[in-house]
């Protein structure tokens, strides 16, 4: 039996927005400024993607996320 992850347009849009924010935050930086900002931006992106994944899992299980 194959299980599919639930598709939710709002969660997909949040994912796109998270990646766009990451890209936009770094787009005009270079060198040392980029290196310094990238770590923080990456951590923020990963936190946001974890939140989205938790919300997607809650949708799949019918439970509520704590966000």
Backbone as a chain_set.jsonl record, in Angstrom:
{"seq": "XXXXXXXXXXXXXXXXXXXXXXXXXXXXXXXXXXXXXXXXXXXXXXXXXXXXXXXXXXXXXXXXXXX", "coords": {"N": [[0.843, -1.182, 0.0], [0.604, 2.171, -0.872], [1.501, 5.241, 0.557], [0.63, 8.6, 0.527], [1.871, 11.887, 0.991], [-0.037, 14.498, 2.408], [-1.348, 17.052, 0.336], [-1.202, 20.44, 0.504], [-2.056, 23.546, -0.422], [-1.554, 25.955, 0.936], [0.53, 25.271, 2.682], [2.454, 24.572, 0.827], [2.845, 27.061, -0.351], [3.864, 28.487, 1.843], [6.301, 27.149, 2.067], [7.548, 27.865, -0.366], [7.716, 30.62, 0.088], [9.432, 30.686, 2.293], [11.853, 29.724, 1.191], [12.244, 31.723, -0.729], [12.582, 33.979, 0.882], [14.956, 33.292, 2.169], [16.715, 33.243, -0.041], [16.431, 35.928, -0.923], [17.372, 37.351, 1.288], [20.077, 36.953, 1.096], [20.879, 37.664, -1.43], [22.11, 40.073, -2.287], [24.492, 40.116, -1.034], [28.004, 39.533, -0.517], [31.186, 37.878, -0.225], [32.671, 38.273, 2.963], [30.449, 39.359, 4.291], [28.35, 37.886, 3.196], [29.081, 35.297, 4.065], [28.828, 35.582, 6.847], [26.101, 36.193, 7.145], [24.831, 34.036, 5.949], [24.851, 31.669, 7.53], [23.099, 32.261, 9.666], [20.779, 32.833, 8.195], [20.361, 30.337, 6.989], [19.874, 28.71, 9.228], [17.496, 29.873, 10.131], [15.843, 29.352, 7.924], [15.804, 26.522, 8.02], [14.503, 26.12, 10.472], [12.001, 27.227, 9.903], [11.193, 25.512, 7.817], [11.04, 23.121, 9.256], [8.893, 23.718, 10.964], [6.854, 23.91, 9.049], [6.886, 21.295, 8.073], [6.049, 19.949, 10.38], [3.469, 20.969, 10.596], [2.405, 19.937, 8.241], [2.586, 17.199, 8.796], [0.823, 17.065, 10.955], [-1.516, 17.664, 9.635], [-1.716, 15.419, 8.057], [-2.057, 13.402, 9.948], [-4.31, 14.215, 11.154], [-4.179, 15.634, 13.422], [-3.483, 18.487, 15.536], [-1.12, 21.035, 15.114], [1.343, 22.561, 17.257], [1.733, 25.201, 16.63]], "CA": [[0.0, 0.0, 0.0], [1.376, 3.403, -0.988], [0.993, 6.362, 1.336], [1.006, 9.879, -0.046], [1.814, 13.027, 1.905], [-1.135, 15.381, 2.03], [-0.995, 18.252, -0.414], [-1.92, 21.604, 1.002], [-1.535, 24.694, -1.158], [-1.038, 26.961, 1.869], [1.837, 24.808, 3.158], [3.35, 24.696, -0.319], [3.161, 28.483, -0.491], [4.774, 28.825, 2.952], [7.611, 26.604, 1.715], [8.099, 28.746, -1.399], [8.046, 31.902, 0.708], [10.612, 30.494, 3.146], [13.023, 29.663, 0.319], [12.415, 33.039, -1.346], [13.136, 34.869, 1.903], [16.359, 32.892, 2.326], [17.431, 33.729, -1.223], [16.418, 37.384, -0.947], [18.218, 37.854, 2.37], [21.49, 36.783, 0.754], [21.113, 37.94, -2.85], [22.974, 41.217, -2.56], [25.681, 40.025, -0.194], [29.129, 38.76, -1.036], [32.357, 37.814, 0.641], [32.516, 38.071, 4.408], [29.07, 39.688, 4.682], [27.547, 36.719, 2.835], [29.445, 34.199, 4.961], [28.278, 35.847, 8.174], [24.639, 36.177, 7.099], [24.308, 32.771, 5.432], [24.616, 30.712, 8.613], [21.866, 32.649, 10.353], [19.668, 32.667, 7.254], [20.132, 28.903, 6.812], [19.236, 28.219, 10.45], [16.112, 30.355, 10.127], [15.138, 28.577, 6.902], [15.594, 25.159, 8.511], [13.475, 26.194, 11.515], [10.733, 27.452, 9.224], [10.829, 24.283, 7.104], [10.617, 22.145, 10.279], [7.533, 24.098, 11.365], [5.953, 23.538, 7.958], [6.815, 19.829, 8.067], [5.207, 19.558, 11.516], [2.088, 21.294, 10.24], [2.007, 18.977, 7.214], [2.392, 15.916, 9.48], [-0.405, 17.183, 11.731], [-2.602, 17.579, 8.66], [-1.763, 14.025, 7.615], [-2.56, 12.563, 11.043], [-5.567, 14.782, 11.636], [-3.914, 16.321, 14.679], [-3.191, 19.908, 15.467], [0.248, 21.412, 15.438], [1.403, 23.505, 18.381], [2.151, 26.511, 16.129]], "C": [[0.887, 1.243, 0.0], [0.699, 4.498, -0.181], [1.507, 7.645, 0.701], [0.903, 10.963, 1.017], [0.669, 13.928, 1.464], [-0.608, 16.619, 1.313], [-1.85, 19.395, 0.109], [-1.284, 22.832, 0.36], [-0.941, 25.749, -0.23], [0.337, 26.555, 2.393], [2.87, 24.883, 2.035], [3.785, 26.153, -0.497], [4.097, 28.939, 0.632], [6.184, 28.326, 2.666], [8.283, 27.486, 0.668], [8.531, 30.085, -0.8], [9.29, 31.795, 1.59], [11.886, 30.464, 2.305], [13.29, 31.015, -0.336], [13.027, 34.025, -0.358], [14.615, 34.569, 2.13], [17.19, 33.459, 1.175], [17.539, 35.254, -1.214], [17.323, 37.99, 0.123], [19.697, 37.829, 2.006], [21.858, 37.313, -0.629], [22.088, 39.078, -3.123], [24.245, 41.217, -1.721], [26.778, 39.248, -0.902], [30.246, 38.757, 0.002], [32.016, 37.53, 2.089], [31.08, 38.346, 4.867], [28.144, 38.51, 4.365], [27.806, 35.582, 3.814], [28.817, 34.37, 6.337], [26.755, 35.731, 8.182], [24.089, 34.803, 6.727], [24.005, 31.775, 6.538], [23.309, 31.013, 9.334], [20.651, 32.449, 9.455], [19.332, 31.193, 7.071], [19.427, 28.318, 8.035], [17.772, 28.638, 10.507], [15.289, 29.575, 9.113], [14.837, 27.176, 7.418], [14.521, 25.125, 9.597], [12.092, 26.358, 10.89], [10.27, 26.193, 8.502], [10.412, 23.183, 8.078], [9.195, 22.437, 10.739], [6.512, 23.681, 10.304], [5.787, 22.022, 7.916], [5.945, 19.323, 9.217], [3.74, 19.827, 11.209], [1.56, 20.315, 9.195], [1.736, 17.613, 7.847], [1.102, 15.942, 10.293], [-1.625, 17.085, 10.819], [-2.815, 16.124, 8.25], [-2.382, 13.12, 8.691], [-3.886, 13.052, 11.601], [-5.413, 15.503, 12.956], [-3.641, 17.785, 14.456], [-1.746, 20.144, 15.833], [0.217, 22.427, 16.563], [1.815, 24.895, 17.926], [0.98, 27.41, 15.971]], "O": [[1.821, 1.342, 0.796], [-0.52, 4.661, -0.23], [2.689, 7.754, 0.376], [-0.018, 10.968, 1.834], [0.438, 14.098, 0.267], [0.448, 17.153, 1.653], [-3.077, 19.306, 0.143], [-0.107, 23.116, 0.581], [0.066, 26.372, -0.567], [1.217, 27.404, 2.535], [4.029, 25.219, 2.276], [4.954, 26.432, -0.761], [5.028, 29.703, 0.382], [7.159, 29.005, 2.987], [9.461, 27.819, 0.801], [9.588, 30.614, -1.145], [10.107, 32.715, 1.625], [12.882, 31.098, 2.655], [14.446, 31.411, -0.481], [13.895, 34.817, -0.725], [15.427, 35.484, 2.267], [18.234, 34.074, 1.392], [18.61, 35.806, -1.467], [17.964, 39.016, -0.106], [20.483, 38.602, 2.551], [23.041, 37.4, -0.958], [22.822, 39.033, -4.11], [24.985, 42.2, -1.701], [26.514, 38.417, -1.77], [30.24, 39.526, 0.962], [31.191, 36.671, 2.4], [30.558, 37.643, 5.733], [27.265, 38.173, 5.158], [26.869, 34.975, 4.332], [28.329, 33.404, 6.923], [26.185, 35.216, 9.144], [22.99, 34.445, 7.151], [22.98, 31.096, 6.48], [22.508, 30.111, 9.58], [19.617, 31.954, 9.901], [18.158, 30.829, 7.004], [18.494, 27.526, 7.898], [16.909, 27.847, 10.887], [14.161, 29.179, 9.404], [13.714, 26.694, 7.264], [13.715, 24.196, 9.637], [11.133, 25.704, 11.302], [9.093, 25.84, 8.563], [9.523, 22.392, 7.764], [8.384, 21.523, 10.887], [5.442, 23.165, 10.627], [4.676, 21.521, 7.742], [5.185, 18.37, 9.044], [2.873, 19.012, 11.524], [0.4, 19.908, 9.255], [0.77, 16.942, 7.483], [0.367, 14.955, 10.32], [-2.641, 16.495, 11.188], [-3.948, 15.662, 8.115], [-3.133, 12.194, 8.381], [-4.509, 12.381, 12.423], [-6.4, 15.937, 13.55], [-3.576, 18.258, 13.322], [-1.215, 19.523, 16.753], [-0.802, 23.075, 16.8], [2.215, 25.708, 18.759], [1.135, 28.559, 15.559]]}, "num_chains": 1, "name": "protein.A"}
